[in-house]
Every structure is written in structure tokens, then in C-alpha cells.
Amino acid sequence: MRWVWMSGLLALVLSAAITVYLWPLSPGVLALQFAWLPRTFGEIIHLWPPEDLERYRRHLVVDHVLLLSYAAFGWLLATRTRVFEPLGRAGRAFARMCLPLAAAFDAAENAFHAWLTEVPRFDTPLTYLLSTACSSLKWALLFVFAALLLWACARGED
């Protein structure tokens, strides 16, 4: 149980630290994550001064630690506790995979963003689409995990 708490606390602390670190960026990181088109992505990047772009690129290293910690937390919570027991076998299996899959999409998104922010690459529209698809799937899985957790806790009280 200690590893569940440690991974969850690490994910929470890193998430808060990254949020504070990236707070000065305007438009914010979420706008960049959902920039489907090269033009939109470029407009966001060009609104940031060079030091903000560098700030964004530097955060990607810490973001990898974050995604590993929340993947571990999700896996451990689903496999080492009885929290998801009310969901049945299929629900538990899905809950077990949600955060590790979200982390995989997050890692892919980070790789795309590291490459796309290195130099202008407006001639690869599919890359921007794939990057945003990874962001969308990551966020969807994070929300699904939270919904499953709430549902399991509510059903567990019956």
C-alpha cells in the first residue's frame, strides 16, 4: 500500500509543480495540446517569447517523471487495493490499464512536442494531428479513470 501512496503523492506534487512552472505561458499549454493544425500550433508558439518556449521544452523532462508516476499509481491502485472491486472483472481490468495507457499517449505527445518545438515544421500536418490525438486520448483516459474511481467508490458504499 505504501507504493500506491508514494506514487500518487509524487504524481500530485509533480502535477502541481509543473502547473505552477508553466503558469506564465499565455496561451496556456492546453491550447498547444489541442492545436490540430500547424498554423494554430505555430501561432501559439510565436506568441511565446523565446524564454517561454524554452521553459515549455524544459518541462518535458519532468513531465516524463510525472507520467511514470501516474501510470504506476493507476496500476498499483487497481492491482494492490480493492477500490475497483465493485466494478467487476472487466471494470477492474479496464481501470488497471487506464493510467498506463494515458501515460503512453502522454509520452508520445511529449515526443511530438519536443520535435515540433525544436524548429518550425509546418510541412508535416499529420504530425500535428497525431500529437493532438495523443493529447485527446490521454485526457480522455485520465477522465475515464477518475469516473471509474468515483463510480467504484459510490458502488462500494452500497
C-alpha positions in Angstrom: 0.0 0.0 0.0 3.0 2.3 0.6 3.8 2.3 -3.1 0.3 3.3 -4.0 0.5 6.3 -1.7 4.0 7.2 -2.8 3.3 7.1 -6.5 0.0 9.0 -6.0 1.7 11.7 -3.9 4.6 12.0 -6.3 2.1 12.4 -9.2 0.2 15.1 -7.3 3.3 17.0 -6.3 4.8 16.9 -9.8 1.5 17.9 -11.4 1.2 20.9 -9.1 4.9 21.9 -9.6 4.5 21.7 -13.4 1.3 23.7 -13.3 3.0 26.5 -11.4 6.1 26.3 -13.6 4.0 26.6 -16.8 1.5 29.1 -15.4 3.2 32.2 -17.1 2.7 30.7 -20.6 -0.1 32.5 -22.4 -1.8 31.0 -24.3 -1.5 28.0 -21.9 -0.3 24.5 -22.5 -3.8 23.1 -23.0 -4.2 25.3 -26.1 -1.0 23.9 -27.5 -2.0 20.3 -26.7 -5.2 20.8 -28.7 -3.7 22.6 -31.7 -4.7 20.3 -34.5 -3.3 22.4 -37.3 0.3 23.5 -38.0 -0.9 27.1 -38.3 -2.6 27.1 -34.9 0.4 25.4 -33.2 2.8 27.9 -34.8 0.6 30.9 -33.7 0.7 29.7 -30.1 4.5 29.1 -30.2 5.1 32.5 -31.8 3.1 34.3 -29.1 5.5 32.9 -26.5 8.8 34.8 -26.1 11.9 32.6 -26.6 12.3 32.1 -22.8 8.8 30.8 -22.5 9.3 28.3 -25.4 12.5 27.2 -23.6 10.5 26.9 -20.3 8.0 24.7 -22.1 10.7 22.5 -23.6 12.5 22.1 -20.3 9.3 20.9 -18.5 9.1 17.9 -20.9 11.8 16.1 -18.9 9.9 16.4 -15.6 6.7 15.6 -17.4 8.2 12.1 -18.2 8.7 11.5 -14.4 5.1 12.7 -13.9 3.6 10.3 -16.4 5.6 7.4 -15.0 4.3 8.2 -11.5 0.7 8.5 -12.5 0.9 5.3 -14.6 2.4 3.5 -11.6 -0.3 5.0 -9.3 -3.2 3.8 -11.5 -1.7 0.3 -12.0 -1.0 -0.1 -8.3 -4.3 1.3 -7.1 -6.1 -1.2 -9.4 -3.9 -4.2 -8.6 -2.9 -3.7 -4.9 -6.2 -2.4 -3.4 -9.8 -3.4 -3.5 -11.0 0.0 -4.6 -12.2 -1.2 -8.1 -13.7 -4.4 -6.8 -17.3 -3.2 -7.2 -16.8 -2.8 -10.9 -16.4 -6.5 -11.7 -13.7 -8.2 -13.6 -13.9 -6.2 -16.8 -14.2 -2.9 -15.0 -11.1 -3.7 -12.9 -9.2 -4.7 -15.9 -10.1 -1.5 -17.7 -9.3 0.6 -14.7 -5.9 -1.1 -14.3 -5.0 -0.1 -17.9 -6.4 3.5 -18.0 -3.5 5.4 -16.5 -0.7 3.4 -18.0 -2.3 3.9 -21.4 -2.8 7.6 -20.7 0.9 7.8 -19.8 1.9 6.1 -23.1 -0.2 8.7 -25.0 1.4 11.4 -22.9 4.9 10.2 -23.7 4.1 10.2 -27.4 2.6 13.7 -27.1 5.8 14.8 -25.4 8.0 13.3 -28.1 5.8 15.1 -30.8 6.0 18.4 -28.9 9.8 18.2 -28.4 10.2 17.6 -32.1 7.6 20.2 -33.2 9.0 23.0 -31.0 12.6 22.4 -31.9 12.4 24.2 -35.2 9.4 25.2 -37.4 7.9 22.1 -39.1 4.8 23.3 -40.8 5.1 20.9 -43.7 4.0 17.9 -41.6 0.3 18.4 -40.9 -0.2 14.7 -40.0 2.3 15.1 -37.1 0.2 17.9 -35.5 -2.9 15.8 -35.9 -1.2 12.7 -34.3 0.1 14.9 -31.5 -3.4 16.3 -30.7 -4.9 12.8 -31.0 -2.4 11.6 -28.3 -3.3 14.6 -26.1 -7.0 13.9 -26.6 -6.7 10.2 -25.8 -4.5 11.0 -22.7 -7.1 13.4 -21.3 -10.0 11.1 -22.1 -8.3 8.2 -20.3 -7.5 10.4 -17.3 -11.1 11.4 -17.0 -12.4 7.9 -17.5 -10.1 6.7 -14.7 -11.5 9.4 -12.4 -15.0 8.5 -13.3 -14.4 4.8 -12.7 -12.8 5.6 -9.4 -15.8 7.7 -8.3 -18.2 5.0 -9.6 -16.4 2.3 -7.8 -16.3 4.3 -4.5 -20.1 5.0 -4.8 -20.9 1.4 -5.6 -18.7 0.2 -2.8 -20.8 2.1 -0.2 -24.0 0.1 -1.2 
